[in-house]
């Protein structure tokens, strides 16, 4: 299988800066924290159910 990369010389001088708001970063970290907490709660409940 061959992978080909295309180069666009006409776009090489342009850079796009992405501006992210603090609110979006905060929501993202809260979602990660909530998902991690939920995952570990499920793991703990399963362990309690199996070994308890």
DRENGU-547502 format. One record per residue: residue number from 1; residue in one letter; x, y, z of N, C-alpha, C in turn. Coordinates in steps of 0.001 Angstrom, whole numbers, plus 500000, padded with zeros to 6 digits. Atoms other than C-alpha are relative to their C-alpha. Example, Ala and Ser with C-alpha at 12.3 -4.5 7.8 and 13.67 -1.06 7.14 Angstrom:
REM DRENGU-547502
+-----+---------+--------+--------+--------+--------+--------+--------+--------+--------+--------+
| num | residuo |   n_c1 |   n_c2 |   n_c3 |  ca_c1 |  ca_c2 |  ca_c3 |   c_c1 |   c_c2 |   c_c3 |
+-----+---------+--------+--------+--------+--------+--------+--------+--------+--------+--------+
|   1 |       A | 500890 | 498810 | 500000 | 512300 | 495500 | 507800 | 500900 | 501200 | 500000 |
|   2 |       S | 499180 | 498810 | 499940 | 513670 | 498940 | 507140 | 499230 | 501090 | 500730 |
+-----+---------+--------+--------+--------+--------+--------+--------+--------+--------+--------+
***
This chain:
REM DRENGU-547502
+-----+---------+--------+--------+--------+--------+--------+--------+--------+--------+--------+
| num | residuo |   n_c1 |   n_c2 |   n_c3 |  ca_c1 |  ca_c2 |  ca_c3 |   c_c1 |   c_c2 |   c_c3 |
+-----+---------+--------+--------+--------+--------+--------+--------+--------+--------+--------+
|   1 |       X | 500846 | 498821 | 500000 | 500000 | 500000 | 500000 | 500895 | 501246 | 500000 |
|   2 |       X | 499179 | 498804 | 500150 | 501422 | 503351 | 498969 | 499237 | 501194 | 500535 |
|   3 |       X | 500595 | 498772 | 499477 | 500735 | 506549 | 500851 | 500617 | 501180 | 499275 |
|   4 |       X | 499507 | 498835 | 500727 | 501012 | 509751 | 498900 | 499629 | 501260 | 500752 |
|   5 |       X | 500236 | 498704 | 499388 | 501365 | 513176 | 500383 | 499988 | 501053 | 498903 |
|   6 |       X | 500046 | 498938 | 500996 | 500301 | 516109 | 498299 | 500478 | 501293 | 500641 |
|   7 |       X | 499454 | 498732 | 499522 | 502070 | 519422 | 498655 | 499381 | 501107 | 499169 |
|   8 |       X | 500595 | 498849 | 500677 | 500354 | 522672 | 497848 | 500912 | 501203 | 500213 |
|   9 |       X | 499058 | 498893 | 499806 | 503076 | 525268 | 497314 | 499307 | 501350 | 500120 |
|  10 |       X | 500680 | 498705 | 499927 | 500537 | 528069 | 496925 | 499445 | 500263 | 501406 |
|  11 |       X | 500525 | 499825 | 498649 | 499351 | 527486 | 500509 | 501100 | 499998 | 501064 |
|  12 |       X | 498927 | 500153 | 499024 | 502763 | 527185 | 502144 | 500265 | 501271 | 500795 |
|  13 |       X | 499705 | 498759 | 499295 | 503020 | 530850 | 503124 | 498874 | 500442 | 500929 |
|  14 |       X | 501136 | 499602 | 499175 | 499609 | 531084 | 504769 | 499922 | 499111 | 501246 |
|  15 |       X | 500217 | 500745 | 498767 | 499135 | 530085 | 508376 | 498675 | 500459 | 500603 |
|  16 |       X | 501283 | 499696 | 499382 | 495833 | 529906 | 510161 | 500162 | 499811 | 501497 |
|  17 |       X | 499890 | 500088 | 498551 | 495860 | 530663 | 513847 | 498627 | 499703 | 500572 |
|  18 |       X | 501255 | 500399 | 499392 | 493165 | 528932 | 515854 | 499935 | 500609 | 501388 |
|  19 |       X | 500175 | 499376 | 498694 | 491871 | 530918 | 518791 | 498913 | 499247 | 500741 |
|  20 |       X | 500963 | 500734 | 499193 | 490194 | 528886 | 521493 | 499695 | 500802 | 501247 |
|  21 |       X | 500381 | 499230 | 498825 | 488260 | 530491 | 524276 | 500270 | 499222 | 501278 |
|  22 |       X | 499791 | 500635 | 498703 | 488863 | 529800 | 527948 | 498775 | 499176 | 500390 |
|  23 |       X | 501233 | 500709 | 499655 | 485234 | 528731 | 528279 | 499981 | 498610 | 499365 |
|  24 |       X | 499955 | 501290 | 500694 | 485696 | 525965 | 525705 | 501006 | 499060 | 500657 |
|  25 |       X | 498994 | 500820 | 499324 | 488871 | 524751 | 527424 | 499461 | 499483 | 501323 |
|  26 |       X | 500563 | 500405 | 498714 | 487081 | 524677 | 530778 | 498953 | 498906 | 499819 |
|  27 |       X | 501024 | 501019 | 500267 | 484147 | 522729 | 529336 | 500632 | 498686 | 499574 |
|  28 |       X | 499314 | 501209 | 500455 | 486530 | 520291 | 527680 | 500599 | 499251 | 501176 |
|  29 |       X | 499393 | 500655 | 498844 | 488441 | 519602 | 530896 | 498947 | 499450 | 500949 |
|  30 |       X | 501070 | 500519 | 499151 | 485194 | 519231 | 532861 | 499394 | 498731 | 499408 |
|  31 |       X | 500522 | 501206 | 500653 | 483928 | 516710 | 530309 | 500964 | 498828 | 500170 |
|  32 |       X | 499003 | 501056 | 499801 | 487190 | 514746 | 530552 | 499965 | 499506 | 501436 |
|  33 |       X | 500048 | 500365 | 498590 | 487041 | 514807 | 534347 | 498736 | 499204 | 500324 |
|  34 |       X | 501256 | 500710 | 499748 | 483381 | 513734 | 534390 | 500034 | 498599 | 499395 |
|  35 |       X | 499908 | 501312 | 500637 | 484028 | 510899 | 531945 | 500929 | 499067 | 500751 |
|  36 |       X | 499058 | 500805 | 499231 | 487017 | 509683 | 533924 | 499388 | 499563 | 501328 |
|  37 |       X | 500651 | 500335 | 498730 | 485074 | 509813 | 537188 | 498945 | 498922 | 499801 |
|  38 |       X | 501033 | 500995 | 500282 | 482182 | 507882 | 535676 | 500618 | 498635 | 499701 |
|  39 |       X | 499317 | 501252 | 500329 | 484549 | 505246 | 534262 | 500497 | 499303 | 501262 |
|  40 |       X | 499447 | 500618 | 498796 | 486291 | 504655 | 537600 | 498918 | 499588 | 500986 |
|  41 |       X | 501122 | 500425 | 499151 | 482970 | 504530 | 539452 | 499432 | 498672 | 499513 |
|  42 |       X | 500492 | 501256 | 500565 | 481796 | 501786 | 537099 | 500976 | 498867 | 500299 |
|  43 |       X | 498995 | 501014 | 499686 | 485084 | 499908 | 537582 | 499910 | 499603 | 501470 |
|  44 |       X | 500098 | 500290 | 498565 | 484753 | 500184 | 541383 | 498743 | 499214 | 500310 |
|  45 |       X | 501242 | 500742 | 499750 | 481136 | 499006 | 541338 | 500088 | 498578 | 499472 |
|  46 |       X | 499825 | 501354 | 500523 | 482016 | 496033 | 539145 | 500907 | 499170 | 500912 |
|  47 |       X | 499097 | 500718 | 499092 | 484898 | 495094 | 541443 | 499278 | 499658 | 501293 |
|  48 |       X | 500756 | 500238 | 498764 | 482618 | 495430 | 544479 | 499010 | 498848 | 499784 |
|  49 |       X | 500979 | 501036 | 500319 | 479995 | 493255 | 542785 | 500672 | 498612 | 499865 |
|  50 |       X | 499313 | 501264 | 500235 | 482516 | 490570 | 541750 | 500653 | 499466 | 501276 |
|  51 |       X | 499239 | 500446 | 498835 | 484624 | 490433 | 544911 | 499264 | 500167 | 501326 |
|  52 |       X | 500690 | 499702 | 498753 | 482083 | 491596 | 547463 | 498972 | 499060 | 500414 |
+-----+---------+--------+--------+--------+--------+--------+--------+--------+--------+--------+
***
